[in-house]
Amino acid sequence: MDKRHSYSQEYLVDRYDRKRFCGKSGEFVNQKELSIISYFIEHTFAKNLTILDSPCGTGRVSQFLKLNGANVIGLDYSEPMLKKSLTNTGIPLIRSDMFHIPIKDVSIDCIVSLRFIFHYSNVEPVFHEAKRILRNGGVIIFDTFNWSPKANFLFKDQRVFIHSRSKVRHIMKNTGMHVVGEVHCFLVSPMLYKLLPLCIVKSLNFLEKIAPPWLFVRSFWCVRKSS
């Protein structure tokens, strides 16, 4: 099923955050992701940013950005997600997707796009579109999977696509953008972290400090449009 339509189902929207971020371990994963976003933004920009959160989903990231002083616009294809996001955040919202962003050229300081890229195999058009709307020196923050059982060919619905570090760098070269920050983390899928006791999750988080790079499941990237 096309992920745009999958995430437009009411039942999935209602349980989206609960399935991923509920409980102490789920909240740990949530805070870890948000802290990475914050780190990238703090080391890249001053305040008073215009940020596009896309796809914004239920507004989890948008609310965090808004509370930290950013001017946030949310974009999502799913009408139920947009309704949930409006309730949670009250920010301006657009119904579309990352392949066709109805925003004028060179008008956004930063794009945050979490839990999106790994749903698609060919993502280079996304970065061409991102580059179009970013101001010179603007960045896009996103995440990829380095490995996942869900990327196995046995999952016929293609739940996850792998985008290796070398592939990401190749795409950036093709789109005329460059990597300015990267964070590699999670020794198992974050979905599994949520199911584990918090003490084990914290132990895994400690092990990340000494684990070899090839073990990490996800990578978070900050990529800049050249001035």
Steps between C-alpha positions, in 0.01 A plus 500: 500500500616854422623645831303821439175304502613269779555793734165649402309225678320629809582200719872532428506873574327446833763254617807645323671673794378245751653215302840670476548729797280394790646397836836598645703320233291646218543847645876437518500434124289811442733723701807353332365584154396851606838566662676412173282748311572763764873432478506544123295821510698658784828433319370630168277802561410787723138517616188634322505229236232403254493122511299256289413183690423246229339259537369654822284203600328561833709810571753338734801680348307815408395557859859460619627748241224748576573490873864572419417821317484395135237608248373160392299390198374143488455294184344157466304304241272339759188700589453312831862576592448867416188513718691347789792738446269803493351393833842444654687802363278764338768571237434575129457175305527394137367180343760361260810281506878541486513424129279802418531782755265793423732761650678771303869480418766605752257568787579247777796499740477138606311182416458225757394169347509215748384141443433564132799435273522130584150443366618562143767353277561791262528810717721723287195700374422585865835672539466690174167629627649580841784692338250703296313636803799541735667836535871510425677343796180327610499139616289187488510266799394142435566141602575175319524131580838328467349155545168352601325160489208684338719572197518128429346393170263271694301808602317549173352834604853646515463647846850645516762595242867521587696815415863441586736780595672476165163518323399809698826673413457405135151653495630817661769527234237462228278768652778749573462483878748394766493323836574726797402264780419136564404296805486120489301326773272216615646150521161343426183640352350786708173305490674233707645759738145597590423141603803467728531607866650846535809365677585286195431789263740718698760221492468478121533876481825478700632226271449731202801699622734207438322306222656483151322713235370205298281387790275806507150463359425865422685807385387860544630753248527876474559606139557857384411679182806690385491877534 
